[in-house]
């Protein structure tokens, strides 16, 4: 989505945590998106996949630098860090409107290569994730290059914003208690793990559908109305990170019983459910399995 040039920042929302953390881990990418979240939710120790090593001071908490020179929507349209920062501000305003005093702001950290978190040390292999213990959304901005070059996504601003809005959805699940109610340890197309992820997709769509009505502190809407082309970009991003698409491209076969995020079709369908119906249309736990 395109930000209104005249929209004004309420102050830095995102911060950078150490561009070079002393660890360079290749591969993985989307195949282990939300690995940390899965560890926290289902009690599986996946720390061996997160990397480690020494010399990680630059990726540790306390070394955060707020994003700079992100004053207007025009800045957000020109610069990725500013775009993500303004996306966070829009998400805050949207969810505060939905939840009122129940809403608490997650921290928002951008990083490259590796980062220290409340869930342990994460590398770029993890991809974007939300860490419940420190209530923080983490985005490795190099992920967006992988999304296009390695996995064939079309890209575009809403595709980038969708990733942030999805992780914000996990924060909503955390603060509203949804995370604590899921069945731990199950997988498969109708599992609670998949329902949790599809709900986050739906929450992202709900924000996108309402974002052009969400104002900054001066009353100017952050974003212009979403276009059909932008929705197509977001749906394409949802498609390329579906479990079936990832398994087919990395393993040459599809095994639905191991799914943790949902099929490409399901991820697209639930994004559209939120886009067209708002957050109230996002109870993925209430529908029978054949409707996921």
ChimeraX attribute file (.defattr): number of C-alpha atoms within 10 A of each C-alpha:
attribute: neighborCount
match mode: 1-to-1
recipient: residues
	/A:1	27
	/A:2	20
	/A:3	24
	/A:4	20
	/A:5	16
	/A:6	16
	/A:7	23
	/A:8	22
	/A:9	22
	/A:10	14
	/A:11	14
	/A:12	18
	/A:13	22
	/A:14	25
	/A:15	20
	/A:16	21
	/A:17	26
	/A:18	24
	/A:19	15
	/A:20	17
	/A:21	22
	/A:22	18
	/A:23	20
	/A:24	13
	/A:25	15
	/A:26	10
	/A:27	12
	/A:28	15
	/A:29	19
	/A:30	23
	/A:31	18
	/A:32	19
	/A:33	19
	/A:34	20
	/A:35	23
	/A:36	28
	/A:37	17
	/A:38	21
	/A:39	16
	/A:40	17
	/A:41	17
	/A:42	14
	/A:43	11
	/A:44	13
	/A:45	11
	/A:46	12
	/A:47	15
	/A:48	7
	/A:49	16
	/A:50	20
	/A:51	17
	/A:52	19
	/A:53	9
	/A:54	8
	/A:55	12
	/A:56	17
	/A:57	16
	/A:58	19
	/A:59	27
	/A:60	19
	/A:61	14
	/A:62	11
	/A:63	14
	/A:64	17
	/A:65	14
	/A:66	17
	/A:67	18
	/A:68	14
	/A:69	12
	/A:70	22
	/A:71	17
	/A:72	20
	/A:73	22
	/A:74	18
	/A:75	22
	/A:76	25
	/A:77	19
	/A:78	12
	/A:79	13
	/A:80	15
	/A:81	21
	/A:82	25
	/A:83	24
	/A:84	26
	/A:85	28
	/A:86	32
	/A:87	26
	/A:88	24
	/A:89	22
	/A:90	25
	/A:91	23
	/A:92	19
	/A:93	21
	/A:94	20
	/A:95	21
	/A:96	15
	/A:97	12
	/A:98	13
	/A:99	12
	/A:100	11
	/A:101	8
	/A:102	11
	/A:103	17
	/A:104	15
	/A:105	19
	/A:106	20
	/A:107	17
	/A:108	22
	/A:109	23
	/A:110	25
	/A:111	25
	/A:112	21
	/A:113	22
	/A:114	29
	/A:115	31
	/A:116	22
	/A:117	21
	/A:118	15
	/A:119	18
	/A:120	15
	/A:121	19
	/A:122	25
	/A:123	26
	/A:124	28
	/A:125	24
	/A:126	27
	/A:127	24
	/A:128	26
	/A:129	25
	/A:130	30
	/A:131	26
	/A:132	21
	/A:133	12
	/A:134	12
	/A:135	20
	/A:136	22
	/A:137	25
	/A:138	27
	/A:139	25
	/A:140	22
	/A:141	19
	/A:142	15
	/A:143	21
	/A:144	20
	/A:145	13
	/A:146	16
	/A:147	20
	/A:148	15
	/A:149	12
	/A:150	13
	/A:151	17
	/A:152	13
	/A:153	22
	/A:154	16
	/A:155	19
	/A:156	19
	/A:157	18
	/A:158	24
	/A:159	24
	/A:160	22
	/A:161	21
	/A:162	26
	/A:163	23
	/A:164	24
	/A:165	28
	/A:166	26
	/A:167	25
	/A:168	28
	/A:169	26
	/A:170	28
	/A:171	26
	/A:172	22
	/A:173	19
	/A:174	17
	/A:175	17
	/A:176	13
	/A:177	11
	/A:178	14
	/A:179	20
	/A:180	12
	/A:181	10
	/A:182	17
	/A:183	13
	/A:184	17
	/A:185	15
	/A:186	17
	/A:187	18
	/A:188	18
	/A:189	23
	/A:190	23
	/A:191	22
	/A:192	22
	/A:193	24
	/A:194	25
	/A:195	26
	/A:196	23
	/A:197	22
	/A:198	29
	/A:199	26
	/A:200	29
	/A:201	32
	/A:202	33
	/A:203	34
	/A:204	31
	/A:205	32
	/A:206	27
	/A:207	26
	/A:208	30
	/A:209	22
	/A:210	19
	/A:211	24
	/A:212	20
	/A:213	18
	/A:214	22
	/A:215	18
	/A:216	19
	/A:217	13
	/A:218	10
	/A:219	11
	/A:220	16
	/A:221	21
	/A:222	29
	/A:223	25
	/A:224	15
	/A:225	18
	/A:226	17
	/A:227	12
	/A:228	9
	/A:229	12
	/A:230	18
	/A:231	22
	/A:232	17
	/A:233	22
	/A:234	29
	/A:235	24
	/A:236	18
	/A:237	27
	/A:238	25
	/A:239	21
	/A:240	22
	/A:241	22
	/A:242	22
	/A:243	28
	/A:244	22
	/A:245	20
	/A:246	21
	/A:247	18
	/A:248	12
	/A:249	14
	/A:250	12
	/A:251	10
	/A:252	9
	/A:253	12
	/A:254	16
	/A:255	13
	/A:256	16
	/A:257	12
	/A:258	16
	/A:259	21
	/A:260	25
	/A:261	28
	/A:262	30
	/A:263	24
	/A:264	20
	/A:265	16
	/A:266	22
	/A:267	28
	/A:268	23
	/A:269	20
	/A:270	27
	/A:271	31
	/A:272	24
	/A:273	22
	/A:274	26
	/A:275	24
	/A:276	16
	/A:277	16
	/A:278	20
	/A:279	21
	/A:280	12
	/A:281	17
	/A:282	24
	/A:283	16
	/A:284	21
	/A:285	18
	/A:286	10
	/A:287	12
	/A:288	9
	/A:289	12
	/A:290	7
	/A:291	10
	/A:292	20
